[in-house]
Amino acid sequence: MAGGGNFIARVISYVANEFIVNGLANSHAFQRFAVRTSKRIENLSKMAAESKEKVAQQMEEVAKNIDSMKKQ
């Protein structure tokens, strides 16, 4: 009997997911939201990579300065 309840729950979940996915796929507002969010994440990723590169360059400069101070 417990197996039958599990099957019904899976069917209900599947049907609900189909309605939700189709509803979102056909929603212009959701599509705009998804595109804007994707662009923002892409921009944040670029900014993070640029910041990482700047920090790496600054650390190299600091290391060179420390080495040059040790040699004096």
C-alpha positions as CSV (number, residue, x, y, z in Angstrom):
1,M,0.0,0.0,0.0
2,A,2.9,2.4,0.8
3,G,4.2,1.9,-2.7
4,G,1.0,3.1,-4.3
5,G,1.1,6.3,-2.3
6,N,4.7,6.9,-3.4
7,F,3.6,6.4,-7.0
8,I,0.8,8.9,-6.7
9,A,3.1,11.4,-5.1
10,R,5.6,11.0,-8.0
11,V,2.8,11.5,-10.5
12,I,1.6,14.6,-8.8
13,S,5.1,15.9,-8.6
14,Y,5.7,15.2,-12.3
15,V,2.5,16.9,-13.4
16,A,3.2,20.0,-11.1
17,N,6.7,20.2,-12.5
18,E,5.4,20.1,-16.1
19,F,2.9,22.9,-15.4
20,I,5.6,25.0,-13.7
21,V,8.2,24.5,-16.4
22,N,5.8,25.2,-19.2
23,G,4.4,28.2,-17.4
24,L,7.9,29.7,-16.9
25,A,9.0,28.8,-20.4
26,N,6.1,30.7,-21.9
27,S,6.3,33.7,-19.5
28,H,8.0,36.8,-21.1
29,A,8.5,38.3,-17.7
30,F,10.4,35.2,-16.5
31,Q,12.4,35.2,-19.7
32,R,13.4,38.8,-19.2
33,F,14.3,38.0,-15.6
34,A,16.4,35.1,-16.6
35,V,18.3,37.0,-19.3
36,R,19.0,40.0,-16.9
37,T,20.2,37.6,-14.2
38,S,22.4,35.8,-16.6
39,K,24.0,39.0,-17.8
40,R,24.5,40.2,-14.2
41,I,26.2,37.0,-13.2
42,E,28.4,37.1,-16.3
43,N,29.4,40.7,-15.4
44,L,30.1,39.7,-11.8
45,S,32.3,36.8,-13.0
46,K,34.3,39.2,-15.2
47,M,34.8,41.7,-12.4
48,A,35.9,38.9,-10.0
49,A,38.4,37.6,-12.6
50,E,39.8,41.1,-13.1
51,S,40.0,41.7,-9.4
52,K,41.8,38.4,-8.9
53,E,44.3,39.4,-11.6
54,K,44.9,42.8,-10.0
55,V,45.5,41.3,-6.6
56,A,47.9,38.7,-8.1
57,Q,49.9,41.5,-9.8
58,Q,49.9,43.5,-6.6
59,M,51.2,40.5,-4.7
60,E,54.0,40.0,-7.2
61,E,55.0,43.6,-6.8
62,V,55.0,43.3,-3.0
63,A,57.1,40.1,-3.3
64,K,59.6,41.9,-5.6
65,N,59.8,44.9,-3.2
66,I,60.4,42.6,-0.2
67,D,63.2,40.7,-2.2
68,S,64.8,44.0,-3.2
69,M,64.7,45.2,0.4
70,K,66.4,42.0,1.6
71,K,69.2,42.4,-0.9
72,Q,70.0,45.9,0.4
